[in-house]
Amino acid sequence: MDRSPGAAGPARVDATGWGWRHAGRRRAALRGIDLRIHPGERVLLLGPSGSGKSTLLHALAGVLGGDDEGEHHGRLLIDGRPASEARGRAGLVLQDPDSQVVLARVGDDVAFGCENLGIPREEIWDRVRAAIDAVGLDLPLAHPTSRLSGGQKQRMALAGAIAMRPGLLLLDEPTANLDPAGVAEVRDAVARVLDRTGATLVVVEHRVDVWLDLVDRVVVLGADGRLLADGPPSVVLDERREALAAAGVWVPGVPLEVPDATDAAAPDARPALSTESLAIGRPRGAVLHERLGLVVPEASSTVLTGPNGAGKSTLALTLGGLLAPRAGRVIAAPALARGIGDAPLRWRSRELLTRIGTVFQEPEHQFVASTVRDEVAVAPRALGLGAADVDARVDEVLQRLRLDHLAAANPFTLSGGEARRLTVGAVLATRPGAVILDEPTFGQDRLGWVELVRLLHELVREGTTLLSVTHDAAYIASLGAHRIRLDARAAAGTGVATRGGPA
């Protein structure tokens, strides 16, 4: 077993009556947690959105925050010491990897944690190269972190944690934004690290089936922040199957009761958005694709798929009028443009609000208000709607997306799944003709996923044009009436719109 600096053996976790309440939240995120994790155990932590999974990981890593961010009770120990005093024993990969990027180059970022642990310089770079290779991040060490896709940032964050060789590896939705090949690579990378170091693992993940062969224990938190179940995977997931699914846990094999993709297609639909010889790329970055000829049909649901780094988010922002084409053009149909010209890039912000609403991959990048209710109300107020109309739209959105109980909460205190639903709701409140969603099901529990998918089907039936960037196979099966796939390489015409078939 590795005993070099940063690898002092597997950690032990002891929680006794532990709980935490976020400042500004009415109820505790966690309460009365009694939990013992033995050295070397591999634990899958499940629960509905907002049950406190991420909060528990942050607490174990010693980065939960001080008294100004919330209050705690009970004891939470790592190797017999308060978790806040055991920093360096845990390696944490956050739910939003973008928030963990600290340096300008990939190699330096991965090395950051090792440097803080005082690992000898000559050893650091061997660790960095091995970690980058283990997670399948096929990029030079000098590659700018500002040019990484969301999935690439996730791999880099995981590489940084692996390079530290912690006694306790904490992973929060580590495969949420990865393509199918990336999911397998990351899972296998974690398995190799655990086999080599014997580290203790706590992983939060909605893709339960990905981790079942790797973990030996499942712990489930309930919506009330208390322990709901704890035991071997076969016992917890088989014996409490229906109860867990009803609570919002993704239990493998329990069918989803949502419409399929045939219900999200308009017969003989005309284009809502189309492109001519389109080239895409970030400002000052390389051209990712060129001469793209794409069609997004009106009043239908289209999914955009492809490997991480292929340019899916870049294409979505370009189609949404938020990023300038590098060449060619994006064309909005007359029914969508409604008399203001066919180039979405030239539309003013207020004109975009009711025509094309875009939800970014990182929810926090869109928050501008101090409460959930005000966040949903921002755009309707910008449209000049009366107070009664604004209230009616906000109430409808909050209820449909199960956010009404969080109306007074600060958006930055929400869980990842709650934050994602809030950004979707803020866009839907303006009732735009087209909606573009980047990874809409990221962090969603089973109940939130079903409610969101049903809502999107309703919007399509009412005439909304929907375009979603996603790796979610179940989402594609339900809303992939039309499909666009981008290859990883820049090439002429690599994105081709198709109806039906595998994405």
C-alpha positions in Angstrom: 0.0 0.0 0.0 1.3 3.5 -0.9 2.7 5.3 2.2 4.2 8.3 0.5 3.2 11.9 1.5 -0.5 12.4 0.9 -1.2 8.7 1.2 -1.2 7.9 4.9 -3.5 4.9 4.6 -7.3 4.7 4.4 -9.3 7.0 6.6 -12.0 6.3 9.2 -15.2 8.3 9.5 -17.3 8.7 12.6 -20.5 10.8 12.8 -22.5 11.0 16.0 -25.7 13.0 16.1 -24.2 15.3 13.5 -26.3 17.9 11.6 -26.0 21.1 9.7 -28.3 24.0 8.9 -27.4 26.5 6.1 -27.8 30.1 7.0 -31.0 31.4 5.5 -32.6 28.0 5.1 -35.7 27.1 7.1 -34.8 23.4 7.7 -31.6 21.7 8.4 -29.8 20.1 5.5 -28.8 17.2 7.7 -29.9 16.2 11.2 -29.1 13.5 13.7 -26.6 11.6 11.4 -25.0 8.5 13.1 -22.6 6.9 10.7 -19.4 5.0 10.9 -17.3 4.3 7.8 -14.4 1.9 8.4 -11.0 2.3 6.7 -11.1 1.1 3.1 -14.9 0.9 2.8 -16.4 2.0 -0.4 -19.7 3.8 0.1 -22.3 5.0 -2.4 -24.3 7.9 -0.9 -27.8 8.3 -2.4 -30.8 10.5 -1.7 -33.2 13.0 -3.3 -32.0 16.4 -4.4 -31.6 18.7 -1.3 -31.2 15.8 1.1 -27.7 17.0 2.1 -25.4 14.6 0.2 -23.1 17.4 -1.0 -23.2 19.1 2.4 -22.0 15.9 4.0 -19.1 15.6 1.6 -18.1 19.2 2.1 -18.2 18.6 5.9 -16.0 15.5 5.6 -13.5 17.5 3.5 -13.4 20.2 6.1 -14.6 22.9 3.8 -18.2 23.3 4.8 -17.7 26.9 6.0 -17.8 28.9 9.3 -20.5 30.2 11.6 -21.5 32.8 9.0 -22.5 30.1 6.5 -24.5 27.9 8.9 -24.5 26.0 12.2 -23.7 22.4 13.1 -24.3 20.1 16.0 -23.0 16.7 17.0 -19.6 15.3 16.1 -18.0 14.5 12.8 -14.5 12.9 13.0 -11.9 11.6 10.6 -9.4 9.3 12.2 -10.6 10.5 15.6 -10.1 14.2 14.8 -12.7 16.8 13.9 -13.0 16.8 10.1 -12.2 20.6 10.0 -8.8 19.8 11.5 -8.0 16.9 9.2 -7.7 18.7 5.9 -5.4 16.9 3.5 -6.7 13.5 4.5 -9.6 13.9 2.1 -9.6 14.6 -1.6 -12.8 16.2 -2.8 -14.2 16.5 -6.3 -17.1 19.0 -6.2 -20.4 18.7 -8.0 -19.5 21.8 -10.1 -15.9 21.2 -11.2 -15.8 24.7 -12.7 -15.6 26.0 -9.1 -12.4 24.0 -8.5 -10.4 25.4 -11.4 -7.7 27.6 -9.8 -4.8 27.8 -12.2 -4.4 28.7 -15.9 -2.8 25.4 -17.2 -4.0 21.8 -16.8 -0.8 20.4 -15.4 -0.5 23.2 -12.8 -4.1 22.8 -11.7 -3.7 19.1 -11.2 -0.5 19.7 -9.2 -2.0 22.3 -6.9 -3.2 19.9 -4.2 0.1 18.0 -4.2 2.0 21.2 -3.8 -0.2 22.2 -0.8 0.6 18.8 0.8 4.3 19.5 0.5 5.0 16.5 -1.8 8.6 16.7 -3.2 8.6 18.5 -6.6 10.3 15.6 -8.4 7.4 13.3 -7.4 4.6 15.7 -8.1 4.9 15.7 -11.9 5.0 11.9 -12.0 1.8 11.9 -10.1 0.3 14.6 -12.3 1.0 12.7 -15.5 -0.3 9.4 -14.1 -3.5 11.0 -12.8 -4.2 12.8 -16.1 -3.7 9.5 -18.0 -5.8 7.6 -15.5 -8.9 9.8 -16.1 -8.5 9.9 -19.9 -7.8 13.7 -20.2 -5.9 13.5 -23.4 -4.4 17.1 -23.3 -1.0 18.6 -22.9 0.1 19.8 -19.5 0.2 23.3 -20.8 -3.3 23.3 -22.2 -5.3 26.4 -20.9 -7.9 25.5 -18.4 -10.1 28.3 -19.8 -10.6 26.2 -22.9 -11.9 23.0 -21.3 -15.4 21.8 -21.7 -17.5 21.0 -18.6 -16.7 17.3 -18.9 -13.0 18.0 -19.3 -13.0 20.1 -16.2 -14.6 17.2 -14.3 -11.8 14.9 -15.4 -9.2 17.5 -14.4 -10.7 17.9 -11.0 -10.7 14.2 -10.5 -7.1 14.0 -11.6 -6.2 16.6 -9.0 -7.8 14.6 -6.2 -6.3 11.3 -7.4 -2.8 12.9 -7.6 -3.0 13.8 -3.8 -3.5 10.1 -3.0 -5.9 10.9 -0.1 -7.0 8.5 2.6 -10.6 9.5 2.0 -11.7 10.1 -1.6 -15.0 12.1 -1.8 -16.7 12.3 -5.2 -19.8 14.4 -5.9 -21.5 13.4 -9.1 -18.1 12.7 -10.8 -19.7 11.4 -14.1 -22.6 13.8 -14.4 -21.4 15.7 -17.4 -19.3 12.9 -19.1 -20.0 11.1 -22.3 -20.6 7.3 -22.0 -17.0 6.5 -22.8 -15.8 9.0 -20.2 -18.1 7.6 -17.5 -16.5 4.2 -17.9 -13.0 5.7 -18.0 -13.5 7.7 -14.8 -15.1 4.8 -13.0 -12.2 2.5 -13.9 -9.7 5.2 -12.9 -11.3 5.4 -9.5 -11.2 1.6 -9.2 -7.5 1.5 -10.0 -6.7 4.2 -7.4 -8.7 2.4 -4.7 -7.1 -0.9 -5.5 -3.6 0.6 -5.3 -4.0 2.8 -2.2 -6.8 1.1 -0.3 -8.4 4.6 0.3 -11.9 5.0 1.8 -14.4 6.1 -0.8 -17.7 8.1 -0.5 -19.3 8.8 -3.9 -22.5 10.7 -4.5 -24.0 9.7 -7.8 -27.4 9.4 -9.5 -26.0 6.8 -11.9 -26.3 4.0 -9.4 -25.6 1.2 -11.8 -22.2 2.7 -12.7 -20.9 2.2 -9.2 -22.6 -0.9 -7.9 -19.8 -3.3 -8.7 -17.2 -1.0 -7.0 -18.9 -0.2 -3.7 -19.6 -2.5 -0.8 -22.2 -0.3 1.0 -25.1 2.0 0.2 -26.1 4.8 2.5 -29.4 6.7 1.7 -30.4 10.1 3.0 -34.0 11.1 3.1 -35.6 14.3 2.0 -35.7 15.3 5.7 -31.9 15.1 6.1 -32.0 11.9 8.1 -30.6 8.5 7.4 -33.1 6.5 5.4 -31.2 3.3 4.7 -27.8 1.8 5.2 -26.4 -1.6 4.2 -25.0 -3.8 1.4 -26.2 -2.7 -2.1 -28.2 -5.8 -2.7 -30.1 -5.5 0.6 -30.8 -1.8 0.4 -31.7 -1.6 -3.3 -33.6 -4.8 -3.5 -35.5 -5.0 -0.3 -36.4 -1.2 -0.2 -36.7 -0.8 -4.0 -40.2 0.8 -4.2 -39.8 3.0 -1.2 -36.5 4.4 -2.4 -37.8 5.1 -5.9 -40.8 6.9 -4.4 -38.4 9.0 -2.3 -36.5 10.1 -5.5 -33.6 7.6 -5.5 -32.6 6.2 -8.9 -33.0 2.5 -8.3 -31.8 0.4 -11.2 -34.6 -1.5 -13.0 -37.5 0.7 -11.8 -39.2 1.9 -15.0 -39.7 5.6 -15.7 -43.3 6.6 -16.5 -42.7 9.3 -19.1 -43.7 9.7 -22.8 -41.2 8.5 -25.4 -39.6 10.5 -28.2 -42.4 10.0 -30.7 -44.5 12.2 -28.6 -42.0 15.1 -28.9 -42.0 15.3 -32.7 -44.2 17.5 -34.8 -45.1 15.9 -38.2 -43.5 17.7 -41.2 -42.1 20.4 -38.9 -40.5 23.4 -40.5 -37.2 24.7 -39.2 -37.2 27.0 -36.2 -33.4 27.4 -36.3 -31.1 26.5 -39.1 -27.5 27.2 -40.2 -25.6 27.9 -43.4 -21.9 27.0 -43.6 -21.6 27.6 -39.8 -18.2 27.6 -38.1 -18.1 27.6 -34.3 -15.5 28.3 -31.7 -14.9 30.2 -28.5 -13.5 33.8 -28.8 -9.7 33.6 -29.4 -10.0 29.8 -29.4 -9.6 27.3 -32.2 -12.4 26.7 -34.7 -14.1 23.5 -33.5 -16.4 22.8 -36.5 -17.0 24.4 -39.8 -19.4 24.3 -42.7 -22.2 23.0 -40.5 -25.6 22.7 -42.0 -28.1 22.0 -39.2 -31.8 22.2 -38.7 -33.7 22.4 -35.4 -37.4 21.7 -36.2 -40.1 23.9 -34.7 -42.5 22.6 -32.0 -40.4 19.5 -31.6 -37.6 18.3 -29.2 -34.1 17.9 -30.5 -31.1 16.5 -28.6 -27.5 17.5 -29.2 -25.0 14.7 -28.3 -21.3 13.9 -28.8 -18.1 13.3 -26.8 -16.8 15.8 -24.3 -14.9 18.6 -25.9 -16.7 18.3 -29.2 -18.2 21.7 -29.0 -21.8 21.0 -28.0 -22.1 23.9 -25.5 -20.4 26.2 -28.0 -22.8 25.2 -30.7 -25.8 25.7 -28.3 -24.7 29.2 -27.3 -24.1 30.1 -31.0 -27.6 28.8 -32.0 -29.0 30.8 -29.0 -27.6 34.1 -30.2 -25.2 34.3 -27.3 -22.0 33.5 -29.1 -20.9 34.9 -32.5 -20.3 32.4 -35.4 -16.7 32.2 -36.5 -18.1 32.0 -40.1 -21.5 31.4 -41.7 -24.8 32.2 -40.1 -27.6 31.1 -37.8 -31.1 31.7 -39.2 -34.2 32.1 -37.2 -37.5 31.3 -38.9 -40.0 34.1 -39.3 -42.4 32.5 -36.7 -39.6 32.7 -34.1 -38.0 36.0 -35.1 -41.4 37.8 -35.3 -40.3 40.7 -37.4 -36.9 41.6 -35.9 -34.6 40.0 -38.4 -33.4 36.4 -38.7 -30.0 36.6 -36.9 -30.4 35.8 -33.2 -27.0 37.3 -32.4 -28.3 40.8 -33.4 -31.4 40.6 -31.1 -31.4 42.6 -27.9 -31.5 40.9 -24.6 -35.2 41.7 -24.1 -36.0 40.4 -27.5 -34.2 37.2 -26.8 -36.2 36.6 -23.6 -39.5 35.7 -25.4 -37.8 34.1 -28.4 -34.9 31.9 -27.3 -34.3 31.1 -23.7 -30.9 29.4 -22.8 -30.0 27.5 -19.7 -26.2 27.3 -19.2 -24.3 24.2 -18.1 -23.3 25.9 -14.9 -26.4 27.1 -13.0 -24.6 29.5 -10.8 -23.5 31.6 -13.8 -27.1 32.7 -14.3 -28.1 33.7 -10.7 -28.7 37.4 -10.3 -31.2 37.6 -7.4 -30.9 36.9 -3.6 -34.0 34.6 -3.4 -35.3 31.8 -5.5 -38.6 33.6 -6.0 -36.9 36.8 -7.2 -34.7 34.8 -9.5 -37.7 33.4 -11.4 -39.3 36.8 -11.4 -36.3 38.7 -12.9 -37.1 38.1 -16.6 -40.9 38.6 -16.4 -40.3 41.9 -14.6 -37.8 42.9 -17.4 -40.6 42.3 -19.9 -42.7 44.9 -18.1 -45.4 42.4 -16.9 -47.8 43.5 -14.2 -47.3 42.3 -10.6 -50.2 39.9 -10.8 -48.9 38.3 -14.0 -45.4 38.0 -12.6 -46.7 36.4 -9.4 -48.9 33.9 -11.4 -46.0 32.8 -13.6 -43.6 32.5 -10.7 -46.0 30.5 -8.6 -46.7 28.1 -11.5 -43.0 27.5 -12.2 -42.0 27.0 -8.6 -44.8 24.5 -8.0 -44.2 22.5 -11.2 -40.5 22.2 -10.4 -40.9 21.4 -6.7 -39.1 24.6 -5.6 -42.0 26.4 -3.9 -40.8 25.4 -0.4 -37.5 27.1 -1.3 -38.9 30.4 -2.5 -37.2 32.4 0.2 -33.8 30.6 0.0 -30.7 32.1 -1.5 -30.1 30.4 -4.9 -26.4 29.8 -3.9 -27.5 27.6 -1.0 -29.4 25.1 -3.3 -28.3 21.7 -4.1 -27.0 21.0 -7.6 -30.3 19.5 -8.7 -32.3 22.3 -7.2 -30.1 24.9 -8.8 -30.6 23.3 -12.2 -34.3 23.3 -11.9 -34.2 27.0 -10.8 -32.3 28.0 -14.0 -34.8 26.1 -16.1 -37.7 27.7 -14.3 -36.3 31.2 -14.7 -36.1 30.7 -18.5 -39.6 29.1 -18.7 -41.2 32.0 -16.9 -40.8 34.2 -20.0 -42.5 31.6 -22.2 -40.0 31.8 -25.1 -40.7 30.3 -28.5 -37.5 28.2 -28.3 -35.6 26.8 -25.3 -32.0 25.6 -25.3 -31.0 23.5 -22.3 -27.3 22.5 -21.6 -27.3 19.3 -19.5 -30.8 19.8 -18.1 -30.9 16.7 -16.0 -27.5 17.2 -14.2 -27.9 16.4 -10.5 -31.6 15.5 -10.7 -33.2 12.9 -8.5 -35.7 10.6 -9.9 -38.8 12.7 -9.0 -37.2 15.9 -10.3 -36.2 14.2 -13.5 -39.6 12.8 -14.2 -41.3 16.1 -13.4 -38.9 18.1 -15.6 -39.3 15.7 -18.5 -43.0 15.7 -18.3 -43.0 19.5 -18.2 -40.8 19.7 -21.3 -43.1 17.4 -23.2 -46.0 19.7 -22.3 -44.1 22.7 -23.7 -43.4 20.9 -26.9 -47.1 19.9 -27.3 -47.9 23.6 -26.8 -45.6 24.6 -29.6 -42.3 25.3 -28.0 -39.1 24.4 -29.9 -36.7 22.5 -27.6 -33.0 21.8 -28.0 -31.1 19.9 -25.3 -27.4 19.2 -24.9 -27.2 15.9 -23.0 -25.5 12.6 -22.4 -28.5 11.2 -20.5 -29.7 8.1 -22.3 -33.1 8.0 -20.7 -33.6 11.7 -21.5 -32.7 11.0 -25.2 -35.1 8.1 -25.3 -37.9 10.4 -24.1 -37.1 13.7 -25.8 -34.8 12.8 -28.7 -37.4 13.1 -31.5 -34.7 14.7 -33.6 -31.0 14.3 -33.0 -27.8 16.1 -33.8 -24.4 14.5 -33.1 -21.0 16.3 -33.1 -17.9 14.4 -33.6 -14.8 15.1 -31.5 -12.7 16.3 -34.4 -13.2 19.5 -36.3 -14.5 18.5 -39.8 -16.8 19.7 -42.4 -20.4 18.9 -41.8 -19.9 16.7 -38.7 -23.2 17.6 -37.2 -26.1 16.0 -39.1 -29.7 16.4 -38.0 -31.6 13.0 -38.0 -35.0 11.9 -36.9 -35.0 8.8 -34.6 -32.2 6.2 -34.3 -29.3 6.2 -31.9 -27.8 9.6 -31.0 
